[in-house]
Amino acid sequence: MGFAHEMLEDYESAAVAFKKGLEIQPGNSEIYTNLGNMYVRLDQYEEATNAFENAVLFDPENSVSHNNLGVAQYQNGAYRDAVSSFQKAIDIAPQYQEAQNNLAAAKARVDPLEGLEIEI
């Protein structure tokens, strides 16, 4: 049901449906990931972060969930946490280009002067 609401771009109803799914399957990382994705679409990044943290708790080797967690953290201004999540995604899937791009963006927010040569 959550996917049907998502297709209609009714993200709030989709989130409600995914929460109901978690009542039936409380340890299902895929449902947590879907719920987190709905929260991202609703710009509810703290809730998204919580959902993705549960997703990686139940499936710690899922690189996409780690990347999604990093996106939510980044959007919430938690850049150092995002760096860690993106790095975990890359550690799991070294060729994961989206996570590599996200990692570079997050690192730039953590220390925007890193790597610059300054002449005095």
C-alpha positions as a Python dict, from the first residue, in 0.01 Angstrom:
ca = {
    (1, 'M'): (0, 0, 0),
    (2, 'G'): (289, 235, 75),
    (3, 'F'): (420, 207, -280),
    (4, 'A'): (77, 289, -424),
    (5, 'H'): (68, 609, -220),
    (6, 'E'): (424, 688, -324),
    (7, 'M'): (332, 649, -693),
    (8, 'L'): (55, 904, -636),
    (9, 'E'): (311, 1131, -464),
    (10, 'D'): (109, 1108, -142),
    (11, 'Y'): (416, 1069, 76),
    (12, 'E'): (241, 1122, 408),
    (13, 'S'): (-1, 836, 340),
    (14, 'A'): (289, 625, 216),
    (15, 'A'): (475, 690, 542),
    (16, 'V'): (167, 586, 740),
    (17, 'A'): (142, 266, 537),
    (18, 'F'): (508, 182, 589),
    (19, 'K'): (470, 243, 964),
    (20, 'K'): (182, -5, 963),
    (21, 'G'): (408, -249, 784),
    (22, 'L'): (659, -213, 1066),
    (23, 'E'): (388, -310, 1316),
    (24, 'I'): (363, -642, 1133),
    (25, 'Q'): (737, -682, 1059),
    (26, 'P'): (924, -467, 1316),
    (27, 'G'): (1272, -578, 1211),
    (28, 'N'): (1231, -533, 837),
    (29, 'S'): (1513, -308, 716),
    (30, 'E'): (1355, -262, 372),
    (31, 'I'): (1041, -114, 527),
    (32, 'Y'): (1255, 119, 739),
    (33, 'T'): (1440, 226, 423),
    (34, 'N'): (1112, 294, 242),
    (35, 'L'): (983, 490, 541),
    (36, 'G'): (1304, 692, 551),
    (37, 'N'): (1271, 770, 182),
    (38, 'M'): (920, 906, 241),
    (39, 'Y'): (1045, 1126, 522),
    (40, 'V'): (1318, 1262, 294),
    (41, 'R'): (1054, 1348, 34),
    (42, 'L'): (860, 1527, 311),
    (43, 'D'): (1177, 1716, 420),
    (44, 'Q'): (1150, 1549, 762),
    (45, 'Y'): (1519, 1470, 795),
    (46, 'E'): (1528, 1388, 1166),
    (47, 'E'): (1257, 1126, 1118),
    (48, 'A'): (1435, 1002, 806),
    (49, 'T'): (1758, 969, 1003),
    (50, 'N'): (1580, 761, 1267),
    (51, 'A'): (1427, 533, 1004),
    (52, 'F'): (1758, 482, 821),
    (53, 'E'): (1940, 418, 1150),
    (54, 'N'): (1696, 133, 1209),
    (55, 'A'): (1745, 11, 853),
    (56, 'V'): (2122, -19, 903),
    (57, 'L'): (2072, -170, 1248),
    (58, 'F'): (1874, -458, 1097),
    (59, 'D'): (2085, -484, 779),
    (60, 'P'): (2432, -342, 851),
    (61, 'E'): (2575, -457, 517),
    (62, 'N'): (2325, -261, 305),
    (63, 'S'): (2528, 13, 136),
    (64, 'V'): (2218, 191, 3),
    (65, 'S'): (2076, 228, 355),
    (66, 'H'): (2406, 371, 479),
    (67, 'N'): (2411, 615, 188),
    (68, 'N'): (2048, 715, 252),
    (69, 'L'): (2129, 765, 620),
    (70, 'G'): (2411, 994, 515),
    (71, 'V'): (2178, 1194, 290),
    (72, 'A'): (1932, 1247, 576),
    (73, 'Q'): (2214, 1344, 813),
    (74, 'Y'): (2358, 1583, 555),
    (75, 'Q'): (2021, 1749, 497),
    (76, 'N'): (1984, 1781, 875),
    (77, 'G'): (2321, 1957, 900),
    (78, 'A'): (2500, 1665, 1068),
    (79, 'Y'): (2789, 1670, 820),
    (80, 'R'): (3039, 1469, 1026),
    (81, 'D'): (2784, 1194, 1080),
    (82, 'A'): (2707, 1202, 708),
    (83, 'V'): (3076, 1157, 626),
    (84, 'S'): (3081, 847, 845),
    (85, 'S'): (2766, 702, 686),
    (86, 'F'): (2886, 766, 330),
    (87, 'Q'): (3222, 610, 415),
    (88, 'K'): (3047, 300, 551),
    (89, 'A'): (2850, 273, 227),
    (90, 'I'): (3175, 288, 29),
    (91, 'D'): (3346, 38, 257),
    (92, 'I'): (3065, -206, 178),
    (93, 'A'): (3045, -122, -194),
    (94, 'P'): (3370, 43, -307),
    (95, 'Q'): (3236, 126, -656),
    (96, 'Y'): (2925, 303, -523),
    (97, 'Q'): (2961, 629, -717),
    (98, 'E'): (2666, 810, -558),
    (99, 'A'): (2809, 750, -212),
    (100, 'Q'): (3150, 868, -330),
    (101, 'N'): (2997, 1191, -462),
    (102, 'N'): (2799, 1239, -142),
    (103, 'L'): (3110, 1177, 67),
    (104, 'A'): (3299, 1449, -120),
    (105, 'A'): (3015, 1697, -67),
    (106, 'A'): (2991, 1616, 304),
    (107, 'K'): (3367, 1643, 353),
    (108, 'A'): (3357, 1986, 190),
    (109, 'R'): (3099, 2095, 449),
    (110, 'V'): (3303, 1957, 739),
    (111, 'D'): (3622, 2138, 644),
    (112, 'P'): (3579, 2367, 343),
    (113, 'L'): (3945, 2473, 356),
    (114, 'E'): (4084, 2121, 357),
    (115, 'G'): (4309, 2059, 61),
    (116, 'L'): (4351, 2426, -28),
    (117, 'E'): (4699, 2563, -56),
    (118, 'I'): (4728, 2906, 94),
    (119, 'E'): (5023, 3128, 13),
    (120, 'I'): (5132, 3370, 279),
}
